[in-house]
Amino acid sequence: MADVVKIEVNGESRETAAGQTISGLLAELGLSKGRVAIEYNLQILPKAQWTETQVVNGDRVEIVQFVGGG
């Protein structure tokens, strides 16, 4: 069995694979990278760091999706 880490995503507990990146987490959640902002442990995480930032036990991730419409 693969190792898992416990994190919080938008206020809800979640498990994901150890070594998962923010980009991978977005893919796992079925979210496009194009219209979201990420807050990682209370800090805005620049998009350039999403592929290198790995989540670890206890991390808090807030994902804000921008929605257009009229």
C-alpha positions, 0 to 999 in steps of 0.5 A: 500500500502506498504511503498517504498523508493527511491534509486539509483542503478547503476546510475538509480532511483528505488523504493523498499520496505521499509526495503529491505536489500541488499540481498533482492534487489539482489533477486528483481533484479534477480542477484546471490549473488555469482559473484557480489560486492556491493558499498553502499554509496561510500563504499564497503559493505562486503558480510557478511553485505548484509543480515542485511543492509537495504536501506533507501531513498537516498541510492546509490548502485552500483552493479558490476557483474563479468563475466567469459568467454574466 
